Amino acid sequence: MILASGDPLAHLASKLQRSALPPALRQALAYSLRKAGGTPVRSVKQLAADVRSSPVTLSHAFSARVQRRTTLSRFLGGLVILRAQQLRLSGSNWGNASDRLGFARATLNRKARRWPGCTLRELERLAPDQLLAAFVSEFVQPLLDDD
């Protein structure tokens, strides 16, 4: 299981926390990675409220750091997809997984099509390690490229 305690996402949270990212962004990203093992953060607005920051500040800092290659919203969507895959592989059907995550199944399907670019059916065939590696490559490594 990729989202259990002591897992790679917790390691990524620690790595980002120690990075040279702006302090508010560091805190927000680490928080979102740690939350991903339970109920992931649903939106930039929710993340900003949870860490007492501005959604505009967080979004701009993220976009600037990754040279506008992706967005904070897509990063959070990627965490939702990682958790959805974990729920599906642990025996939940997609309907139960989407209910547990607080999204309609159609929304979950749209998120999967956005990243990693597949349907939910295709998502369940991806190895968890492969999906995590894609997440790191797409969203985390660009944040750390200047460190």
Stockholm file with secondary structure:
# STOCKHOLM 1.0

chainA/1-147         MILASGDPLAHLASKLQRSALPPALRQALAYSLRKAGGTPVRSVKQLAADVRSSPVTLSHAFSARVQRRTTLSRFLGGLVILRAQQLRLSGSNWGNASDRLGFARATLNRKARRWPGCTLRELERLAPDQLLAAFVSEFVQPLLDDD
#=GR chainA/1-147 SS CTTSTTSHHHHHHHHHHTSSSCHHHHHHHHHHHHHTTSSCCCCHHHHHHHTTSCHHHHHHHHHHHTTTSSCHHHHHHHHHHHHHHHHHHTTCCHHHHHHHHTSCHHHHHHHHHHTTSSCHHHHTTSCHHHHHHHHIIIIIHHHHTTC
#=GC SS_cons         CTTSTTSHHHHHHHHHHTSSSCHHHHHHHHHHHHHTTSSCCCCHHHHHHHTTSCHHHHHHHHHHHTTTSSCHHHHHHHHHHHHHHHHHHTTCCHHHHHHHHTSCHHHHHHHHHHTTSSCHHHHTTSCHHHHHHHHIIIIIHHHHTTC
//
